[in-house]
């Protein structure tokens, strides 16, 4: 009687799992319609750091930079009468545009002793001569127009309370009427709009492309259309569940969270492959494979979740969101494997199939290394000793332009601006009021004139004894003025640092350091990014310790945990060594890739340990068996993850391919270490 009762339950179990999966997927699909994308680079640094708190006080006091726009105006020659007239008309139209408080342009530098713009001071002089006089005014003039007169930069300062993007929506008719000028937005708002549109494009192209690549390559490996459905569906559904949850929560998809769909897909695919390989082994079967391999798959998801959760110590709100949603993404991937793989395997692959690829040629060197363990151990030690000096040596680096592809129009414009020295108003000198009374008075004039001479290369001349400062650059309480400093938006850290040192030196020489402070979005990046990168490095070490503890508990061996940590850390050490040798900086994208890649790299180690623990016989026989059974799915999953992450090369966001390349490099370094070094190291420490 009991057999009759159990049979229907067993028969219904796959369909119950399918029903649950369909229901969850339907709910997730509805959630994806609520998904929104937002790239706020300032928010990426938002937190409790001193640098951000200083910026927050400046933002609250002045509101500058929140909705401001920068426009790059190009012409064959701005000294041409038609082009110059069109530029004048464009600036005039902008000044009367709703939401615009001020336009900083080449017309903003006054002639000596008067308020008339220097470029208009001698209307009888030829335009070519007037431009020569203009460029002689100093660095600010050079930051507002290119030396060959082919370009000028306009800084459109928004009224307080204007929302980001509001001015940009009003620009198209003005730009269209500016013939023969070519006008493009190039400021921070334009950068963030470009990143947001790139993220939307990526979700429609990169993630599906990664899925398609994994399916095609997976089919070549497992050699069965039905088997590839068994392995591919859980990973695809896992991505859908995560995106649906994100949509239901109301959380915006930012550049950090945008990396998670691909991560979920390739990791879930890898777990399914390990389960499929095990289920096809002689004498194993599906039920035993699930019982013995699924716990290891849980461990790999856990280690990746711990790596992502470690970003919670960084201190920025965006990375705190990643620390929360990263483990959620890993849970979605693992849950989809748990629910769907057994059901699909029972329904679609109940009988014999062709054996999946064994990768004999790839595993041959690993078997040879196991036969000569001393050489492998020596190589592991030499590699570790050689890479150790590079740890923490790569200098932090940051530029908004690192998120924009060079080939895009905006990328080319940013490169042009940096080459020509055209400056964006993203840095300000905040000048304290002289007499402590709100508003500007004659007493404020000398101090503001000094700062203007240093920061903006103005003459500092005033009319009627009181300084002429647009209302928009005055603090809400009337006790300070923000003087813009024009520096290239995409300037590299070393160039920006040199400009900053020169500015601070000039303020100190003028004895103004006690009454002035520097603020703005570019300074925020310069101050906070090194702190953030240092914290992200610390998160890597936290993840390393956490994962070592997990391995120690699961394998009941501190020695094996130390070996797993060393083997999995080697790829990250190699990445930093490559950065040091090539002179590249440690950006937030690279620091992020280091920690995530470590969480992935340890997966192969965990699967090898799992197979070694389950093997029978003496030490050498167990190691050989572990290599035979764990090796093929390790190679297969690494190959599939590599090709899956290669899809990031097609991303419209420049930072995502960087992330993908470093993860791929780590995966292959980890595979080499796990197959070439780990068996020999275990042989050395275990009797």
Rosetta blueprint (number, residue, H / E / L):
1 X L
2 X H
3 X H
4 X H
5 X H
6 X H
7 X H
8 X H
9 X H
10 X H
11 X H
12 X H
13 X H
14 X H
15 X H
16 X H
17 X H
18 X H
19 X H
20 X H
21 X H
22 X H
23 X H
24 X H
25 X H
26 X H
27 X H
28 X H
29 X H
30 X H
31 X H
32 X H
33 X L
34 X L
35 X L
36 X L
37 X E
38 X L
39 X L
40 X L
41 X L
42 X L
43 X H
44 X H
45 X H
46 X L
47 X E
48 X L
49 X L
50 X H
51 X H
52 X H
53 X H
54 X H
55 X H
56 X H
57 X H
58 X H
59 X H
60 X H
61 X H
62 X H
63 X L
64 X L
65 X L
66 X L
67 X L
68 X L
69 X E
70 X E
71 X E
72 X E
73 X E
74 X E
75 X L
76 X L
77 X L
78 X L
79 X L
80 X L
81 X H
82 X H
83 X H
84 X H
85 X H
86 X H
87 X H
88 X H
89 X H
90 X H
91 X H
92 X H
93 X H
94 X H
95 X H
96 X L
97 X L
98 X L
99 X L
100 X E
101 X E
102 X E
103 X E
104 X E
105 X L
106 X L
107 X L
108 X L
109 X L
110 X E
111 X L
112 X L
113 X L
114 X L
115 X L
116 X L
117 X E
118 X H
119 X H
120 X H
121 X L
122 X L
123 X L
124 X L
125 X L
126 X L
127 X H
128 X H
129 X H
130 X H
131 X H
132 X H
133 X H
134 X H
135 X H
136 X L
137 X L
138 X L
139 X H
140 X H
141 X H
142 X H
143 X H
144 X H
145 X E
146 X L
147 X L
148 X L
149 X L
150 X L
151 X E
152 X E
153 X E
154 X E
155 X E
156 X E
157 X E
158 X E
159 X L
160 X L
161 X L
162 X L
163 X L
164 X L
165 X L
166 X H
167 X H
168 X H
169 X H
170 X L
171 X H
172 X H
173 X H
174 X H
175 X H
176 X H
177 X L
178 X L
179 X L
180 X L
181 X L
182 X E
183 X E
184 X E
185 X E
186 X L
187 X L
188 X H
189 X H
190 X H
191 X H
192 X H
193 X H
194 X H
195 X H
196 X H
197 X H
198 X H
199 X H
200 X H
201 X H
202 X H
203 X H
204 X H
205 X H
206 X H
207 X H
208 X H
209 X H
210 X H
211 X H
212 X H
213 X H
214 X H
215 X H
216 X H
217 X H
218 X H
219 X H
220 X H
221 X H
222 X H
223 X L
224 X L
225 X H
226 X H
227 X H
228 X H
229 X H
230 X H
231 X H
232 X H
233 X H
234 X H
235 X H
236 X H
237 X H
238 X H
239 X H
240 X H
241 X H
242 X H
243 X H
244 X H
245 X H
246 X H
247 X H
248 X H
249 X H
250 X L
251 X L
252 X L
253 X E
254 X L
255 X L
256 X L
257 X H
258 X H
259 X H
260 X H
261 X H
262 X H
263 X H
264 X H
265 X H
266 X H
267 X H
268 X H
269 X H
270 X H
271 X H
272 X H
273 X H
274 X H
275 X H
276 X H
277 X H
278 X H
279 X H
280 X L
281 X L
282 X L
283 X L
284 X L
285 X H
286 X H
287 X H
288 X H
289 X H
290 X H
291 X H
292 X H
293 X H
294 X H
295 X H
296 X H
297 X H
298 X H
299 X H
300 X H
301 X H
302 X H
303 X H
304 X H
305 X H
306 X H
307 X H
308 X H
309 X H
310 X H
311 X H
312 X H
313 X H
314 X L
315 X L
316 X E
317 X H
318 X H
319 X H
320 X H
321 X H
322 X H
323 X H
324 X H
325 X H
326 X H
327 X H
328 X H
329 X H
330 X H
331 X H
332 X H
333 X H
334 X H
335 X H
336 X H
337 X H
338 X H
339 X H
340 X H
341 X H
342 X H
343 X H
344 X H
345 X H
346 X H
347 X H
348 X H
349 X L
350 X L
351 X L
352 X L
353 X L
354 X L
355 X L
356 X L
357 X L
358 X L
359 X L
360 X H
361 X H
362 X H
363 X H
364 X H
365 X H
366 X H
367 X H
368 X H
369 X H
370 X H
371 X H
372 X L
373 X H
374 X H
375 X H
376 X H
377 X H
378 X H
379 X H
380 X H
381 X H
382 X H
383 X H
384 X H
385 X H
386 X H
387 X H
388 X H
389 X L
390 X L
391 X L
392 X L
393 X L
394 X L
395 X L
396 X E
397 X L
398 X L
399 X L
400 X H
401 X H
402 X H
403 X H
404 X E
405 X L
406 X L
407 X L
408 X L
409 X H
410 X H
411 X H
412 X H
413 X H
414 X H
415 X H
416 X H
417 X H
418 X H
419 X H
420 X H
421 X L
422 X L
423 X L
424 X E
425 X E
426 X E
427 X E
428 X E
429 X E
430 X E
431 X E
432 X E
433 X L
434 X L
435 X L
436 X L
437 X L
438 X L
439 X L
440 X L
441 X L
442 X H
443 X H
444 X H
445 X H
446 X H
447 X H
448 X H
449 X H
450 X H
451 X H
452 X H
453 X H
454 X H
455 X H
456 X L
457 X L
458 X L
459 X L
460 X L
461 X L
462 X L
463 X E
464 X L
465 X L
466 X E
467 X L
468 X L
469 X L
470 X L
471 X H
472 X H
473 X H
474 X E
475 X L
476 X L
477 X L
478 X L
479 X L
480 X E
481 X E
482 X E
483 X E
484 X E
485 X E
486 X E
487 X E
488 X L
489 X L
490 X L
491 X L
492 X L
493 X H
494 X H
495 X H
496 X H
497 X H
498 X H
499 X H
500 X H
501 X H
502 X H
503 X H
504 X H
505 X H
506 X H
507 X H
508 X H
509 X H
510 X L
511 X L
512 X L
513 X L
514 X L
515 X L
516 X E
517 X E
518 X E
519 X E
520 X L
521 X H
522 X H
523 X H
524 X H
525 X H
526 X H
527 X H
528 X H
529 X H
530 X H
531 X H
532 X H
533 X H
534 X H
535 X H
536 X H
537 X H
538 X H
539 X H
540 X H
541 X H
542 X H
543 X H
544 X H
545 X H
546 X H
547 X H
548 X H
549 X H
550 X H
551 X H
552 X H
553 X H
554 X H
555 X H
556 X L
557 X L
558 X H
559 X H
560 X H
561 X H
562 X H
563 X H
564 X H
565 X H
566 X H
567 X H
568 X H
569 X H
570 X H
571 X H
572 X H
573 X H
574 X H
575 X H
576 X H
577 X H
578 X H
579 X H
580 X H
581 X H
582 X H
583 X L
584 X L
585 X L
586 X E
587 X L
588 X H
589 X H
590 X H
591 X H
592 X H
593 X H
594 X H
595 X H
596 X H
597 X H
598 X H
599 X H
600 X H
601 X H
602 X H
603 X H
604 X H
605 X H
606 X H
607 X H
608 X H
609 X H
610 X H
611 X H
612 X H
613 X H
614 X H
615 X L
616 X L
617 X L
618 X L
619 X H
620 X H
621 X H
622 X H
623 X H
624 X H
625 X H
626 X H
627 X H
628 X H
629 X H
630 X H
631 X H
632 X H
633 X H
634 X H
635 X H
636 X H
637 X H
638 X H
639 X H
640 X H
641 X H
642 X H
643 X H
644 X H
645 X H
646 X H
647 X H
648 X H
649 X H
650 X H
651 X L
652 X L
653 X E
654 X H
655 X H
656 X H
657 X H
658 X H
659 X H
660 X H
661 X H
662 X H
663 X H
664 X H
665 X H
666 X H
667 X H
668 X H
669 X H
670 X H
671 X H
672 X H
673 X H
674 X H
675 X H
676 X H
677 X H
678 X H
679 X H
680 X H
681 X H
682 X H
683 X H
684 X H
685 X H
686 X L
687 X L
